[in-house]
């Protein structure tokens, strides 16, 4: 709620972005960077790192499922 008030975005929009139901625009990310006294580039770099790590985890899970799956009867 504090982020919504501070940025002027609706509480619903901020909640949707937090849950991943909506993607934030560059303008929104820039507003958040300003709010948190950081740089937009840092936010994007961190997001790329997190997404890259998630992709790697998905690859491992997918690969492991193939090795451990049993045929269906």
C-alpha positions as CSV (number, residue, x, y, z in Angstrom):
1,X,0.0,0.0,0.0
2,X,2.9,2.4,0.8
3,X,4.4,1.9,-2.7
4,X,1.0,2.6,-4.3
5,X,0.6,5.8,-2.3
6,X,4.2,6.9,-2.9
7,X,4.1,6.3,-6.6
8,X,0.5,7.3,-7.4
9,X,-0.2,3.9,-8.9
10,X,-3.4,2.1,-7.9
11,X,-3.1,-0.5,-5.1
12,X,-4.6,-3.1,-7.5
13,X,-1.9,-2.4,-10.2
14,X,0.9,-2.6,-7.6
15,X,-0.5,-5.8,-6.3
16,X,-0.8,-7.3,-9.8
17,X,2.9,-6.4,-10.5
18,X,4.0,-7.9,-7.2
19,X,2.2,-11.1,-7.9
20,X,3.4,-11.3,-11.5
21,X,-0.1,-10.9,-12.9
22,X,1.0,-7.8,-14.8
23,X,4.4,-6.7,-16.1
24,X,5.7,-3.4,-15.0
25,X,6.5,-0.9,-17.7
26,X,9.9,0.8,-17.9
27,X,8.2,4.0,-16.6
28,X,6.9,2.1,-13.6
29,X,10.3,0.5,-12.9
30,X,11.9,3.9,-13.2
31,X,9.4,5.3,-10.7
32,X,10.2,2.4,-8.3
33,X,13.9,3.0,-8.7
34,X,13.4,6.7,-7.8
35,X,11.2,5.7,-4.8
36,X,13.9,3.3,-3.5
37,X,16.7,5.7,-4.4
38,X,18.4,3.3,-6.8
39,X,19.1,3.1,-10.5
40,X,16.8,1.6,-13.1
41,X,19.8,-0.3,-14.6
42,X,20.4,-2.0,-11.3
43,X,16.8,-3.2,-11.1
44,X,16.9,-4.6,-14.6
45,X,20.3,-6.3,-13.9
46,X,18.9,-7.9,-10.8
47,X,15.8,-9.0,-12.5
48,X,17.8,-10.6,-15.3
49,X,20.0,-12.4,-12.8
50,X,16.9,-13.7,-10.9
51,X,15.2,-14.8,-14.1
52,X,18.4,-16.5,-15.3
53,X,18.6,-18.4,-12.1
54,X,15.0,-19.5,-12.3
55,X,15.5,-20.7,-15.9
56,X,18.5,-22.8,-14.7
57,X,16.4,-24.3,-11.9
58,X,13.6,-25.1,-14.4
59,X,16.1,-26.8,-16.7
60,X,17.4,-29.0,-13.8
61,X,13.8,-29.9,-12.7
62,X,12.8,-30.7,-16.2
63,X,16.0,-32.8,-16.7
64,X,15.5,-34.6,-13.4
65,X,11.8,-35.4,-14.3
66,X,13.0,-37.1,-17.4
67,X,15.4,-39.3,-15.5
68,X,13.1,-40.2,-12.6
69,X,9.7,-40.5,-14.4
70,X,8.0,-43.8,-14.6
71,X,6.0,-45.0,-17.5
72,X,2.2,-44.7,-17.0
73,X,0.3,-48.0,-16.8
